Amino acid sequence: MNWRRLFAIVLKELRQMRRDRITLAMIVGIPVLQLVLFGYAINLNLRGLETAIADQAGTAGSRALVMDMVATGVIKPVAQARTPQEVMAMLRQGQISMGVVIPADFERRRIDGREAVQVLVDGSDTVVQSAAIQLAQMPIDSARPGAAIVAPRQISVVAFYNPERRSAINIVPGLIGVILTMTMVMFTGVAIVRERERGNMELLMATPVSRSELMIGKVLPYAAIGLVQTTVVLLLGVSLFAVPIRGSVFDVYIAAVLLILANLTMGLLISTKAQSQFQAMQMTFFVFLPSILLSGFMFPFAGMPKVVQWLAELLPLTHFLRLIRGVMLRGAGLFELWTDVLALLAFTVVMMSLAILRFRKRLD
């Protein structure tokens, strides 16, 4: 063992690592990113769940009850409804997570000790369902004049879409998005870099293919692969875990296509920046980690701080999870979830435009 030669090799590796900005960023960036995400953004104690209130009683006692429920911090009223049917419609469209229905004979029910309040909840998210159950078990009363004293047993929770609280029903649709995000970004992230490393870029430069044609031609084959992956997950989810598809299967595939295109264009943008396939995979990791943690797949979206929620809105997986769970679990149509459809389309257009602008048919 020659210690001088060994030291020279170590020094060479350190200098090479210092020149590789992507690797240097990962050395510092990964622990910082995980510490910030898990310490600040991830919160399992849900607060401020978007809720619709249907107060058909309209009495001082019912209004006081709503104020007491809001004071717990679990719910945040964002809409008023006249009937339970309107609350159900908002639940199906994903506008709210919970609904509080107070019947017209609330006062009589309260005095008789019968069920006086119903909490309607989107049970497709088991964490939200657990928060609703905890809310219903709280003794809600008030010393204010006209306040209603309601025992926990007088508040019932009605969970829709997943009354059995099976985690697979919530996880399997989300897995479609996670798998597509991981594979599509990685596949196209190395696409242009691989052409450069294998020497095929010289052949492409000699052809009359435009930048737009090259980029779109790179995307389309992987889009077909993404649809195959979607089909495999759907078949296994339905056959092994009995995951329902309450909406249109056509809408499911349209949502998958939107995510596939968004991820492929993001991968193309990465490939125009990376200098090697290893760098492309490193940059893909920086995209995949926030996507899986902040999109609402692993941790409840409602429990994140507002600033983190705004950042999560920039991730395609966030919008896809709303689409796929809305279609498969709640039976909603894409026209009812049009905001997330437009978000994915806008993301695709922006990423593809940036990738085309950054790409040059040159070796340098």
Disulfide bonds with the S-S distance in Angstrom:
none
